[in-house]
Amino acid sequence: MTTSQMGLEQTSSSVCFASVQVREYPRILGDNPSVTSGPPISLSWEYDQDTSGLCSIDEWESKRGSERRSRSEFRVPESVRTDWVLD
């Protein structure tokens, strides 16, 4: 039985955003059990309201540019994470 035969209609939906709020969170020692070497790093729940900012989607897109980082570029080496914890 198809959805139309059951009396259900498919509807499309979309989401629109008008602005972006950018926040900066401090790095803290985390508890991620999948980290095999070095300290796990997490983001604090607290953020600095003084450095937070609100901007339009268009402004945000123009500021951040079209280059996207690859998945491997998000990996932080053990030595860098260790330095962060010791600072």
C-alpha positions as CSV (number, residue, x, y, z in Angstrom):
1,M,0.0,0.0,0.0
2,T,1.5,3.4,-0.9
3,T,1.3,6.5,1.2
4,S,-1.2,8.1,-1.1
5,Q,-3.5,5.0,-0.8
6,M,-3.3,5.3,3.0
7,G,-4.4,8.9,2.8
8,L,-1.0,10.3,3.7
9,E,0.4,13.0,1.5
10,Q,4.1,13.7,1.3
11,T,4.9,17.3,1.9
12,S,8.2,19.0,1.5
13,S,9.6,21.3,4.2
14,S,12.4,23.6,4.4
15,V,14.2,25.6,7.1
16,C,15.5,29.2,6.7
17,F,17.8,31.1,9.0
18,A,18.2,34.8,9.2
19,S,21.3,35.1,11.3
20,V,24.2,33.3,12.9
21,Q,25.4,33.7,16.5
22,V,29.1,33.0,16.7
23,R,30.4,32.0,20.2
24,E,33.9,31.1,21.5
25,Y,34.1,28.3,24.0
26,P,37.2,27.5,26.1
27,R,38.9,24.1,25.6
28,I,38.9,21.9,28.6
29,L,40.2,18.4,29.5
30,G,37.6,16.0,28.2
31,D,36.5,12.5,28.9
32,N,36.2,10.9,25.4
33,P,37.1,7.2,25.9
34,S,38.0,6.8,22.2
35,V,41.1,8.9,22.5
36,T,44.0,6.3,22.3
37,S,46.9,8.6,23.2
38,G,47.2,12.0,24.8
39,P,44.5,14.0,26.6
40,P,41.0,14.2,25.2
41,I,39.8,17.7,24.7
42,S,36.2,19.1,25.0
43,L,34.5,22.4,24.9
44,S,33.3,24.0,28.1
45,W,29.6,24.8,28.6
46,E,30.6,28.4,29.3
47,Y,31.3,30.9,26.6
48,D,32.5,34.5,26.5
49,Q,29.5,36.7,25.9
50,D,31.8,39.7,25.2
51,T,33.4,38.0,22.1
52,S,30.1,36.5,20.9
53,G,28.6,38.1,17.8
54,L,25.5,38.1,15.7
55,C,25.6,38.5,11.9
56,S,23.4,37.8,8.9
57,I,23.8,34.5,7.0
58,D,25.1,36.4,4.0
59,E,27.7,38.2,6.1
60,W,28.8,34.9,7.7
61,E,29.1,33.1,4.4
62,S,31.2,35.9,2.9
63,K,33.5,36.0,6.0
64,R,34.1,32.3,6.2
65,G,34.8,31.9,2.5
66,S,34.2,28.9,0.2
67,E,37.0,26.7,1.4
68,R,35.9,23.8,3.6
69,R,38.2,21.9,5.8
70,S,38.6,18.1,5.2
71,R,37.8,15.7,8.0
72,S,41.5,15.0,8.7
73,E,42.1,18.8,9.2
74,F,39.9,18.7,12.3
75,R,42.1,16.1,14.0
76,V,44.3,17.7,16.6
77,P,47.7,16.0,17.2
78,E,48.5,14.6,20.6
79,S,51.3,17.1,21.2
80,V,49.0,20.1,20.5
81,R,46.3,18.7,22.8
82,T,49.0,18.2,25.5
83,D,50.2,21.8,25.1
84,W,46.6,23.1,25.4
85,V,46.1,21.2,28.7
86,L,49.4,22.4,30.2
87,D,48.8,26.1,29.3
